[in-house]
Amino acid sequence: MPRPTRWLATGCLALCAGALQAQVLNPSAALGKQRAAASRLEWEVKDAGHPVLGNIRFAYLKNPVETAVGDAKVYTRMYVSCQKGSRMLAIELTNGTRPDDEKGLKPNKDPRLFCNRPDPPGSEKLVSEELLSNWDVNELGDVMARKFRPFPLRECVSIKVVQEVALPAGWAKKSAPVEFEISPYKRELDDVFAACGDVSAYDAPAAPTLAKGASGKATAPPAAPPKPVAVAAASTPAPKPATVAAPPPKPQPVPPPAPAPAAAPEGWLNARALSTGGKTNVRSTPSTQGAVVTQLDPGTPVLVQKTANEWWRAKGAAGGKAFEGFIRQDRLAFR
């Protein structure tokens, strides 16, 4: 039985998150999936009932992270869970002197999480930023954080976990640093994020399948059979109408090719207002409390610039409506 059952018995605290809407394109996904494929950490996904939060889906490390301390070791597990009813996330870290240690080791100070994300979005250059977090410790030493939104975690190609764990009396040291990295794009974690309304990084439409002919080569699917022509019954054959030449068809004008999007100014990215969920609000400040500057129709091109949170600075694209303000990331689709 995984360690979250201890929190189930003592009243688990949750990490809450607002969900991404379905059409957001995350520029970190491609590099995040590469890091996930290279990661040696193995996860497993399960569902459980929670006495306070209700039904949850969570992923946990199948094999703990091992940190050598002299001749001994500290064993660390991590859990990421989703509260299905309200789409909230939870993160828990446990430490022990054995893989199945029921007592646990308490932290000397709060753990820290660092997000390694592309800068600018979509590039392979990474910058590290600390994720603000609040941690609670139970009597067994397990720690849990809350109030992270999902998509800032998914902006991270990887997340570095930094802890300082208090060691038992008689060990060579009083405490030991524990550090490791996870990828939020690991398939099991992707499943948990999707359970909380995030867009799966692994969903893709199936390619059309071509039938193979006798030669083994792919061929186009057969054309539908022609519809039968209804013939009215008559006692005598009807006379044939006189043949009249049909006028030649009028040539149809060829539409001009769509103009290529103008290059974004330095430090800005091309994006569009989300094509679902109605119009997108542009606000005067990076908050839902900010006044609405304007509303954008679905698919409206915009120029955006990254800020320190989930709000992007936005202004009108060349040739469009002039405005300046802020748009929440879950209302943007990147080209």
C-alpha positions in Angstrom: 0.0 0.0 0.0 1.6 3.3 -1.0 2.4 5.9 1.6 -0.5 8.4 0.7 -2.7 6.1 2.9 -1.0 7.7 5.9 -2.3 11.0 4.8 -5.7 9.5 4.1 -5.8 8.4 7.7 -4.6 11.8 9.1 -6.4 14.1 6.8 -4.4 14.9 3.6 -3.9 18.5 2.6 -4.2 19.2 -1.2 -2.4 21.3 -3.8 -5.1 23.0 -5.8 -4.9 24.0 -9.4 -7.0 25.7 -12.1 -7.3 23.5 -15.1 -6.1 24.3 -18.6 -8.7 24.6 -21.3 -8.6 22.1 -24.0 -6.9 23.8 -26.9 -3.9 25.4 -25.3 -0.6 24.6 -27.1 2.2 24.4 -24.6 5.6 25.4 -26.1 7.4 23.3 -23.4 5.8 20.0 -24.4 8.2 18.9 -27.1 11.3 19.3 -25.0 9.5 18.1 -21.9 8.6 14.8 -23.6 12.3 14.3 -24.6 13.3 14.8 -21.0 10.6 12.5 -19.8 11.8 9.7 -22.2 15.3 10.1 -20.9 14.3 10.0 -17.2 15.0 6.8 -15.3 12.4 7.4 -12.6 9.4 5.1 -13.0 5.9 6.0 -11.9 2.6 4.2 -11.3 -0.9 5.6 -11.5 -3.7 4.6 -9.1 -7.1 5.8 -8.0 -8.1 6.1 -4.3 -10.9 7.4 -2.1 -10.1 10.3 0.2 -12.2 11.1 3.3 -11.9 14.9 2.7 -11.1 15.4 -1.0 -13.2 12.5 -2.4 -12.0 10.5 -5.4 -8.3 11.2 -6.4 -6.0 9.9 -9.1 -2.3 9.9 -8.2 1.1 8.9 -9.6 3.9 7.8 -7.3 7.5 6.7 -7.7 7.6 2.9 -7.9 11.2 2.9 -6.7 12.4 5.6 -4.2 15.2 8.0 -5.0 18.3 6.9 -3.0 20.7 9.4 -1.4 23.9 8.0 0.1 24.9 9.3 3.6 28.1 7.6 4.5 27.4 3.8 4.6 23.6 4.4 5.0 21.0 5.8 2.6 17.9 8.0 2.6 15.0 6.8 0.6 12.6 9.4 -0.9 9.3 9.0 -2.6 7.2 11.6 -4.4 3.4 11.6 -5.1 1.4 13.8 -7.5 -2.3 13.5 -7.2 -5.5 15.0 -8.7 -8.8 15.6 -6.8 -11.3 14.6 -9.5 -14.3 16.5 -8.2 -12.8 20.0 -8.1 -9.7 19.3 -10.3 -7.2 20.1 -7.6 -3.6 18.7 -7.5 -1.6 17.5 -4.5 2.2 16.9 -4.1 3.7 14.8 -1.2 7.3 14.0 -0.4 8.2 11.2 2.1 11.7 10.3 3.4 12.9 7.3 5.4 15.9 5.2 6.3 14.4 2.2 4.5 12.2 1.9 1.4 9.3 0.8 3.6 10.1 3.0 6.6 6.8 3.7 8.5 8.3 6.3 10.8 9.8 8.7 8.2 12.3 11.5 8.4 11.3 15.0 9.0 12.6 18.0 7.0 15.0 20.4 8.6 13.3 23.2 6.6 10.7 23.4 3.9 11.5 21.7 0.6 12.0 23.9 -2.5 10.9 23.3 -6.1 12.7 24.8 -9.1 11.1 25.0 -12.6 13.5 24.6 -15.5 11.6 26.1 -18.4 12.5 27.4 -21.9 13.3 31.0 -22.3 12.0 32.2 -24.6 9.1 29.7 -24.9 9.8 27.1 -27.5 13.6 27.4 -27.4 16.0 24.8 -26.0 17.6 27.4 -23.6 16.4 26.7 -20.1 16.2 29.1 -17.1 15.5 28.0 -13.5 12.9 29.7 -11.4 11.7 28.8 -7.9 8.0 27.8 -7.7 6.4 29.4 -4.7 5.0 26.8 -2.4 3.6 26.3 1.1 4.4 23.0 2.9 2.6 21.2 5.7 4.3 18.5 7.8 2.4 15.6 9.4 3.5 13.8 12.6 5.3 11.2 10.5 7.5 13.7 8.7 5.7 13.6 5.3 5.4 17.0 3.7 2.7 18.2 1.3 2.4 21.5 -0.7 -0.7 23.1 -2.2 -2.0 26.0 -4.4 0.0 25.3 -7.5 -1.8 25.8 -10.8 -1.3 23.0 -13.3 0.0 24.9 -16.3 2.9 26.6 -14.5 4.1 23.1 -13.7 3.7 22.1 -17.3 5.7 25.1 -18.4 8.6 23.3 -16.8 10.6 20.9 -18.9 11.7 19.4 -15.6 11.2 20.3 -11.9 14.1 20.1 -9.4 13.3 19.0 -5.9 15.6 20.2 -3.1 15.3 19.0 0.5 17.3 19.1 3.7 16.3 16.0 5.7 17.0 15.5 9.5 18.8 12.3 10.2 18.4 9.9 13.1 20.6 10.2 16.2 23.9 8.2 15.8 24.3 8.9 12.1 27.5 10.5 10.8 25.6 13.8 10.0 22.7 15.6 11.6 21.0 16.3 8.2 21.5 15.4 4.5 20.6 17.2 1.3 18.3 15.3 -1.1 18.0 16.5 -4.7 16.5 15.0 -7.8 14.5 16.1 -10.9 11.2 14.9 -12.3 9.6 15.6 -15.7 5.9 16.6 -15.6 5.6 15.1 -19.1 6.2 11.5 -18.0 3.2 9.6 -19.3 1.9 8.7 -15.8 2.1 12.3 -14.6 0.6 13.4 -17.9 -2.4 11.1 -17.0 -2.8 12.8 -13.6 -2.6 16.3 -15.2 -5.2 15.2 -17.8 -7.5 14.0 -14.9 -7.4 17.5 -13.6 -8.4 19.0 -17.0 -5.0 19.7 -18.5 -4.3 18.9 -22.1 -2.6 15.5 -22.6 0.8 15.9 -24.3 0.3 12.5 -25.9 -3.1 12.9 -27.5 -3.0 13.0 -31.3 -5.5 12.4 -34.1 -5.1 9.0 -35.8 -3.7 9.2 -39.4 -6.0 7.9 -42.2 -5.4 4.3 -43.1 -4.9 3.4 -46.8 -6.0 0.0 -48.1 -3.3 -2.2 -49.7 -3.8 -3.6 -53.2 -2.7 -7.0 -54.6 0.8 -5.6 -55.1 1.1 -4.7 -51.4 1.2 -1.0 -52.2 -1.2 1.4 -50.5 -4.1 2.5 -52.6 -6.8 5.0 -52.1 -10.1 3.7 -50.7 -12.6 2.6 -53.3 -15.1 5.2 -54.6 -18.7 4.9 -53.4 -20.9 3.1 -55.8 -23.1 5.4 -57.9 -26.6 5.9 -56.7 -29.3 4.2 -58.7 -31.4 6.5 -60.9 -35.1 6.2 -60.3 -37.2 5.6 -63.5 -40.9 6.2 -63.6 -43.0 3.4 -65.0 -44.9 4.2 -68.2 -47.0 2.3 -70.7 -45.4 3.9 -73.7 -41.9 5.2 -74.1 -41.6 9.0 -73.7 -40.3 10.9 -76.6 -36.6 12.0 -76.5 -36.1 15.6 -75.8 -34.2 17.7 -78.3 -30.5 17.9 -77.7 -29.4 21.3 -76.5 -25.7 22.2 -76.0 -25.0 23.3 -72.4 -23.3 26.6 -72.0 -19.6 26.4 -71.1 -18.9 26.7 -67.3 -17.8 30.1 -66.1 -14.2 30.1 -64.9 -14.0 30.4 -61.1 -11.7 33.0 -59.7 -8.7 31.5 -57.8 -8.4 33.0 -54.3 -5.1 34.7 -53.6 -2.8 32.8 -51.1 -3.2 33.8 -47.5 -0.5 36.3 -46.5 2.2 35.0 -44.2 2.0 36.3 -40.6 4.2 39.3 -39.9 7.3 38.6 -37.9 6.8 39.4 -34.2 8.8 42.3 -32.7 11.8 41.5 -30.6 10.7 39.9 -27.3 7.2 39.2 -28.5 5.5 36.0 -29.7 2.7 35.4 -32.2 -0.4 33.8 -30.7 -4.1 33.7 -31.2 -7.1 34.0 -28.9 -8.4 30.6 -28.0 -10.9 29.3 -30.6 -13.2 27.8 -28.0 -15.1 29.2 -25.0 -16.3 32.4 -26.6 -14.5 35.7 -26.6 -11.3 36.3 -24.7 -11.0 39.1 -22.2 -8.0 41.5 -22.3 -7.6 43.0 -18.9 -5.8 46.2 -17.7 -3.9 44.3 -14.9 -2.7 40.6 -14.7 -5.7 39.6 -12.6 -9.3 38.6 -13.1 -10.1 41.7 -11.0 -8.6 43.9 -13.6 -10.9 46.0 -15.9 -11.7 44.5 -19.3 -9.8 46.6 -21.9 -11.4 44.7 -24.9 -12.7 41.3 -25.9 -11.2 39.3 -28.7 -13.1 37.1 -31.1 -12.0 33.5 -31.3 -8.8 33.1 -33.4 -7.9 36.8 -33.3 -4.1 37.2 -33.8 -2.2 38.8 -30.9 1.3 39.6 -29.9 2.2 38.3 -26.4 5.2 38.6 -24.0 5.9 36.2 -21.0 5.6 37.5 -17.5 6.4 36.0 -14.1 3.0 34.3 -13.7 0.2 32.8 -15.8 -0.7 36.2 -17.4 0.9 37.3 -20.7 1.3 40.9 -21.7 -0.6 41.3 -24.9 -1.1 43.9 -27.7 -2.8 43.9 -31.1 -1.0 42.3 -34.0 -0.1 44.3 -37.1 -3.2 45.3 -39.1 -5.6 44.4 -36.3 -7.3 46.2 -33.5 -4.9 48.3 -31.4 -4.9 47.5 -27.6 -2.6 46.7 -24.7 -3.3 44.6 -21.6 -2.9 41.1 -20.2 -4.4 37.7 -21.3 -4.4 34.6 -19.1 -2.3 31.8 -20.7 -5.2 29.3 -20.8 -7.0 31.7 -23.2 -4.0 31.6 -25.7 -3.1 29.3 -28.5 0.5 29.6 -29.8 1.2 29.2 -33.5 
